[in-house]
């Protein structure tokens, strides 16, 4: 019996997000899309994550138009996006009406597979997105945010997989955003999930710590159906393992991957000069190609490591980097072991930084951390102790219900706020997620003088 495994190509989303902060434009993507469609990938991950924000904020592009243009070119391969459950593509919970409308429009504009995850693995924050994806005729892939801690055992994740399957997921994904899934643990986790659940299982990891290829070989051996890789041009380091290398390795082990390597080679040849351009412009920092085994010690994603170092350098405190890194796992334990994925990775990192710089733990606390402790992001994996809660929010009450249950419908207010510039429901949804960036983008489109400041002209009468 031939062993099969498929590939999802990430260069259009996570590959470039991990290495060049999602600065690849639609125009840079389009010439190679037909070839990517013909290469035999299970899916092209090309939307969601930070692509939406980046299109509006940095590229002066309509993210919806990117989706439509790529959809026109792709006839055989599924298009996939990443969605943060009730957070959608932002950093806070949205009301159910916004989540439903966004999911419906994503599928209507061309998305086939929506990978949904919650930063806390609180399945209550996934229910609306899962139901909306199914109702709109899309494939919902529910993702487990993989992390390690005293409570994040294989049993914990197997139970979570069963729970996500019961909510109606069409497939499951082990999402290892920090690249900390060890090979033997990956083998056990995939084996046990495949025994417990009949759904297809995909594995996503990052090459940050240097173990990703070994992990992929072991999860393939355990029966994983799909793995995420990036074309070699934007692979390695904080991105995924290289598509070509993983294909050669797996084919050599007797797996049928379905990839057409002549097409894959064309894709690499196309992206190599683009990679070099980004490198020459300084957008591709050589550090993102580095291997960082400390990830396995501190459980900190590569992007978070570089972000912390950059913040410390700005304040002239780069020599305290190790001190901040050592504080991260302590803060994470205090906060109930949240997985370090957006937005929790940024929040935990900032709190660790503040603890070290102020010289007193929790003397300075960002509003987002207070909201997290109040329960506004969902349920922490482990209950936060009364002592830590008291330090951060005093005697304030903690929400125990699903946070979105307390949000009134929001679409009407968003429609009203952007009525001057919005022409479509997609425009309204862009505004809902990124108000200032979308308003500026839509304003520039509607009025060529939008960006021109008002001039104070003094007229002197002779």
KOLSE-99328 format. One record per residue (C-alpha): residue in one letter; x negated, y, z. Coordinates in steps of 0.1 Angstrom, whole numbers, plus 5000, padded with zeros to 4 digits. Each point is the difference from the previous one (the first is absolute). Layout:
% residues N
AXYZ
...
% end
This chain:
% residues 462
X500050005000
X498650344989
X499750255029
X501450344991
X499350355014
X501050334986
X498450355002
X501550345007
X497850284986
X499750305023
X497750244981
X503050244992
X500950035036
X498049865029
X496849954981
X499850374991
X501650115033
X497349835020
X497150144980
X501050334984
X502950125023
X502549924972
X498750274977
X500449804967
X502450174977
X502849854979
X498250114969
X496949805011
X502149695005
X502249994969
X497549904973
X499349665018
X503549915012
X500949784970
X496949805004
X500749965038
X503549884991
X498549734977
X497349885025
X502249755019
X500450175033
X502949915023
X500550375006
X498450344997
X500150195033
X500350364986
X502350215022
X500850085036
X497450045028
X498250334995
X500650034962
X503250215005
X498450255023
X496950024978
X501950064968
X501850305015
X497250145022
X496949964978
X500949904965
X503050224992
X501849704988
X503549865004
X499649665016
X503449884986
X498750094965
X496949795006
X502249705009
X502250054969
X497050044976
X498349685013
X503349814999
X500350094963
X496749834993
X500449695022
X502249734985
X498849675016
X498650085034
X501850105032
X499450355014
X499550025037
X500150275026
X499150045037
X502750145024
X499650075037
X503549885009
X502050285017
X497050244995
X500349954962
X496850174988
X499850265028
X499049995036
X503350015018
X503349825000
X502650104975
X503849965003
X501549694983
X501650204972
X496550134989
X498549655002
X502849854979
X499950274974
X496249984997
X500049624996
X502850024974
X498350264980
X496649825001
X501649694985
X502050204975
X496850174988
X498149684995
X498849835032
X500549625001
X498449915034
X500250215031
X497549905027
X501450135033
X498150015033
X500350165034
X497050135018
X501249835033
X501449694984
X503350125014
X502449824977
X502850245009
X498250264979
X500149774969
X503749905000
X501350304979
X497249984974
X500449624996
X503750034996
X499850294976
X497449824978
X502249704997
X503150204993
X498250194972
X498849684984
X496450025010
X497749745015
X499250085037
X496749885013
X499950045038
X496550055013
X498449905033
X497650275012
X497149775011
X497950105029
X498249835029
X500650045038
X500949785029
X503649984988
X499549994963
X499549624998
X500849774971
X503249905018
X501050375002
X499650044962
X501849684991
X503050105021
X499950344983
X499949834966
X503149805009
X501750315012
X499250194967
X501349714980
X503250005019
X500550374992
X500249914963
X496550054987
X499349854966
X496349945007
X497650075029
X496650175001
X497249985026
X498850364999
X496550025014
X499350374997
X496850015020
X498449694984
X499849815033
X501749684991
X497349735005
X499949714976
X501049725024
X502750215016
X501350084965
X500149634992
X502049925031
X502350294996
X500949934964
X500449635007
X502350065029
X502150264982
X500349784969
X501249715023
X502550235017
X501450204971
X500849904964
X499450354985
X497050094978
X497150145020
X497550274989
X496850105019
X498650354999
X496750095016
X497150254996
X496449934994
X498950255027
X498549755024
X498449774975
X502149695006
X502950054975
X498849764973
X499549725025
X503550075014
X501649994965
X498449664993
X501349865033
X503650144995
X500049864965
X499149665014
X502850045025
X502650064973
X500350384996
X501950074968
X498550354992
X497050215010
X499350374995
X496950104981
X498650314983
X498250014967
X496250015007
X499750374992
X502050105031
X499449685021
X498049935031
X499450215031
X503350155012
X501849864970
X500949634991
X497649734987
X499350014963
X502649854977
X497449844977
X497949855027
X502949845019
X501449864967
X496649844991
X499849855035
X503549865001
X499949874965
X496849825009
X501849845029
X502749874977
X502750275003
X502150124971
X500250385004
X501750084967
X497650294994
X498750084965
X496450095007
X499550174966
X502750255010
X498750035035
X496550084986
X501650274978
X501650155031
X496750015018
X498350164970
X502750275000
X499850085037
X496249995004
X499550354983
X502850145021
X498449875031
X496850174990
X501850334993
X501549995035
X496649925014
X498450294982
X502750245012
X499449895036
X503549855004
X498649655002
X497950025032
X497349734999
X501049915036
X503349854989
X498049734982
X498149915032
X500649685020
X500950095036
X500049695024
X500850235029
X503649984987
X500149655015
X498950135034
X502150325003
X502949874978
X499950344982
X500850034963
X497250134979
X501950324990
X500550075037
X496349965008
X499050254974
X502750245010
X498949995037
X496450074989
X501050294978
X502150165029
X497049975024
X497650144974
X502250304996
X499850075037
X496349935002
X500649695020
X498849734977
X497849865027
X503249895019
X501249784973
X499349675018
X501750145031
X503150084981
X500049654983
X499749845034
X503050205012
X502249894971
X500849655013
X500650145035
X502650244987
X501549734979
X500349785030
X501650295020
X502550054973
X501249644998
X497649874973
X501650164969
X498549884967
X497650264986
X501950094968
X501450334989
X501250195019
X498949835032
X496349984989
X499850374997
X501850065032
X497949765021
X496850134984
X500950365009
X500949915035
X496749825005
X498250314986
X501850235024
X499349775030
X496350014993
X499750374991
X502150135029
X498249785025
X503249895016
X502249724986
X503550134989
X499350365011
X500850094964
X502849804983
X501250074964
X503850034996
X500149694978
X498549785028
X502750155024
X502749904975
X498549664997
X500149945037
X503650145001
X500949714976
X500750224970
X497849794977
X501549675012
X499149745026
X496349955009
X498849644997
X499350005038
X501850225025
X498050315009
X499250005037
X501950255023
X496650165009
X499150084963
X503550114993
X500050245030
X496650144988
X501450074965
X503750095003
X500650025038
X503549905010
X501550034966
X502449724989
X498849754974
X502349904971
X500649634997
X502450004971
X499150014963
X498750364995
X501950054967
X503349945018
X499750355014
X499450174967
X503050154983
X500249994962
X497350234986
X500550014962
X502650284999
X497750235019
X497149924977
X502250064970
X501050345013
X496450105010
X498549934965
X503150084979
X498250294983
X497449774984
X501349645001
X501549884967
X500349635010
X500549785030
X496449894996
X499050375005
X502050015032
X498349685012
X496650144992
X500950315022
X501449775028
X496649835002
X497650294995
X501950325003
X497450264993
X498149814974
X503149914981
X501450355002
X496850144986
X499949744972
X503650064990
X499750375004
X497050014976
X502049794975
X503050235002
X498350345001
X496650084984
X499650285025
X500749785031
X496350015011
X499550374994
X499950205032
X502050315003
X497850304992
X500350315022
X499550284975
X499650365012
X500950264974
X498450335003
X501950294985
X497950274985
% end
